[in-house]
Amino acid sequence: MTKKVKLRSLIIGGGFTLLFVVLITRVYWVQVVEGAKYVAEVKENQWSKEKVIPQVRGSIMDRNGKVLAEDSPAFTLALVPRTIKDNNNQEEVVKGLAAILATSGDPAGVSALEDKIRKRFEAKREWTPTDQIEIRNEGWKIDSEKADKINQLVKDLRAKFPKENTPIGIVLLPEIKRFYPAGQLAAHLIGYTNKEGKPVMGIEAQLDNYLKGVPGFLNYEKDRYGVELTGSKSRYQPAVNGSNVQLTIDKNIQFYIENALQKTYDKWHPKSLTAIAVDPKTMEILGIANMPTFNPNKYGETKNQSDFINHAVASQYEPGSTFKIVTLAAAVEEGVFFPEDKYQSGRIIVADRELHDHNRVGWGKISYLEGLKRSSNVAFVKLGLEKLGPDKLRQYIDKFGFGAKTGIDISGEVAGRVKMQYAPEYATATYGQGLTSTMIQQTAAYAAIANGGKLMWPHVIKQITNPDTGEVIEKYEPKVIREVVSPATAKQVGEYLEQVVSDQQIGTGRRAYIEGYRVAGKTGTANFVLPGQVGYAEGRWMVSFIGYAPLDDPKILVAIMADDPDLGGNYHLGSDVTAPAFKEIVSQSLRSMGIAPSVVQEQTSQPTEKAPQGKMPDLTDQSLDEAKSAMNKFGISVEPIGQGPKVIAQSPLPGTEIGGAQRMYVLMQEGEDVPVPNLSGKSLRDALEVCSFLKVRCQSTGEGYVSDQALEGSGESRLLTLQLKSYKELQETAVAGKTDKSDKSDKSGKSDKTAKADSSSAKTTGDSGKSGTSKKNTDPVKQASDGGSKKTASAQP
């Protein structure tokens, strides 16, 4: 028995000894042999903490530094289901959040979102106090406006509990999102980034490598509470913010374009509407827009994918009569255009195919210049096919850049199609049918005439800069592609195109006429072929207008194209679609640029003395009386805006050539919210000058003279809406208040004879809208009769 006990004790003791030896060996192996390895792993996995430092995406700005796209604070909505259920207010939370987050006020949409939030609560049976759920996509990266409404909802819910700081279970997590301050302004050009931060289209996608930047990091050792250990080694890599991109577009001109397009779109309901504005000397794009459009802040609400297409570069059309500039320029350059030579209009036979003018019967035997004004197809067939010949015609089509991409720095450009083999194809090409082009190609072609004969590279990126230092990383300079015609030819063609606009009897572009400015331009109305069909669609047209101003020193060129507007089957209305929009855009833009009218209208009354010539003096820091005295010798009246002791700014700018008869505006008050004066009775031209001077966005409804005005917003976002009425309507309004005005006249002690003297003085001096010596008029009817322009007659296409 004793032996068995001893043997058992020996075995047990040996086993424990062996186990101890194995344990000691393992501890030695872990702590000594591989100790460094395990310590490193522990540091990396448990002691080490790495924090990502997000970078700021670069901003996109206009040519004047106004921000069009930037990173901004956002919030993601998170809910704590356990807290909400404990508070027994789940339905209040569901309904309150759904009403705030729903993208539209549609009851069905709100109800669907309520169901979605309820299902998220039911995802688990038991929620812990720390569990959170996010409501995507509606509650993901929401803006400050919605966040404020959610905070108000939290306040309202908390007010129902006795304890002031009762948890409600609604949390807003801070985020960063891409924000577009101007909304839909230049949306097709800028593009957008989605909520994941991925650029989808436009400049955002095209220049993503410049804009995105590089994130940084901070790596350090921590204790179990996450606190950095004293003496620990840390690694820090700062974030590199994205570069800023400055575009060539002008935010004000972009606004004028989109405002005019919206009016045209609402009135004529085209399938699409596109406009491009450029500086013809450099081909820098000043504005580019499409209708329909979208808001990049709410890109998910856009239903039709076609609304994202930038038709200015990605769509091709048969241009129609705007293409006649190529034939005209070629004929002038080759010395075969004689404006007073006669031809038989109406129709012409080319290889057994009859081609005709838009009115089919023509206007009898007319001059080629009249044919240009009337947009006669026959005139251009004879010029292009008979006088130039097919080879020369094709040569100039190629020189002007048709059939090839312009190389514009906007993605998605197509080349258009130019294929001509037979005589009828060359014949129809002379007036822009049978071939296709893009809007940017036509814009570049017209700019070549406006700038003296040089085809320029169109571009929209001005420069890329470092956001911290302002250092220019990359700069985009204007480039000449080639000379297409001589400066003399370009000047002559421009003067011919001016007559298309200025001839108020037969000029097809007369709707684009702008009082006080020399405008050159051309209309276009072209049938188009429906996909999969042969021949042209009956009663459906592409309508366009391209022009520039001022003729002698072009500052802006605008091209507008309307795809299938609702003309009610009457192509004669084509010139009513795009030409008025051109007029609105260019007149507002010229005022914004500080380009004063240079053409003095013929006086209907007695002639006046010729105003002294010279340049506008600098009136800055002068008192109002001093400014008036300085301009009195030029016969120019000075109208103050705001109140203050000294002149801060003036319009026209110092150094501007002084024309015959005009008025000057001087700013007397600093700040962005300078009061807008009462513009009642002023012509639209004068009202727009005041708006441009005060940097107030302006839109108008109706035609004629200002009868009412409404100002909204503050600072740079101020928008002035002008209601215009005809002279007759203003007169009727004045007659209705005649008694009241008579009383005021009696109280002021002014006799009828004095009033007549004032009226005579105004007539002798010239139009109130232009003359500086006419007396100030408080009667809107009289002011309109002095300063306004007559409404132009209805135009033919």
Disulfide bonds with the S-S distance in Angstrom:
none
